[in-house]
Amino acid sequence: MTTANSPNGRRLTARGAKTRARIVSSAADLMFIQGVSATTLDEVLAASGASKSQLYHHFNGKEELVRAVVELVGQRVMERERDALGNVSTIRGLRRWRDALVQNNAVRHGAYGCALGSLASEVSDHDDLAREALAQLFAEWQGLLADVLRRLQDTGRLPSDASIEQLATGLMAALQGGYVLAQTARDVAPMVTSIDMALAHIESLSPR
Amino acid sequence: MGKQAGRQGKELMKTHFAEVLARESARLAGITDGAKLSCWQRKLVEELMTPDSPYARALRQTGGGSDRAEFLDRWRALIEDAVRELVHRRAMGASDSASGPPDRAAGVDPHRTAVLVLAALHGGSTLSQIAKNSWPLNAALDLALAPFKAPSGPDSGETSCDPNRSVP
């Protein structure tokens, strides 16, 4: 059975794919907790239980592993966000979406931030391929927010001339920046404030 | 060796923090109207989009650290003061000319607005960094500062940022 290709073009067996997935998953967890640059390949080996030769069979080096982490984290976040935002068509629904994100982040006092946002700020200025992948993921995430805003517009809760792209970008920035502020303060309060303020602005545009 | 490099990195970061606070303190204190606010935004975006500026360096690394927490808290306080001053000036101006629509800035909470501005410049920088384009950062700041911006069209301040009168 073949499931994926390794960097040298060799087909992967099911077992090989499983090892690769275990390495990427361990790397993603470590990088989420301690950051990309602080995570060494030795730590990834120790955490995944893989051997050095297994790791180098699948990845040419750390850069390639980081790209695989971006892909995995992207899949996880997008799956979560598609579920959370797919049917939202009210401001109240957006507040519930915010509540869930804050609640998840509060469990750790905001210590680790957004898995995808942290990757974006750490890798995008020295790996162009990873940056492009991240740009695509964020465009998709923001597209989900833009779809919600368009549904608000369709039901008359946003004026027809409101700039959906600008509002979706502003809301995403408030969320991402909120994560960073919470991380620094070790307190989710600034994250709650920043998203609330952005949502309040969107609500204030509603025709009375 | 590693420890020493870490200490040097920490000292360097403190220098960037101090530099940003010094510039922001001067620039934010000069904001007296919407046009000057737009000039501040333009300079801020310029700084954040310049990879080696103290601004970009100060924001690059995230995470805890009491130095960073203090830096962000002081920056937030500077923005908060500027927003409070702007709200005050708008209120004084509005009482002079009683006609016209109600001022959207009147109900602004300076503290919460400052938190949003600080979040917008962080989140907007990340989005602009991955897009290699300043548009997301500007969109984020436009939303955060919306109560002080002209209701439609580009702010009149867009063309009148006088470089001779600006602070370094």
Interface residues (C-beta under 8 A of the other chain):
Chain A: G35 A111 G113 G117 S118 A120 S121 S124 D125 R131 L134 A135 F138 E165 Q166 L167 T169 G170 L171 M172 A173 A174 L175 Q176 G177 G178 Y179 V180 L181 Q183 T184 A185 R186 P190 M191 T193 S194 D196 M197 A198 H201 S204
Chain B: P51 R60 T62 G63 G64 G65 R68 A69 L72 R104 R112 T113 V115 L116 L118 A119 A120 L121 H122 G123 G124 T126 L127 Q129 I130 A131 K132 W135 P136 L137 A139 A140 D142 L143 A144 A146
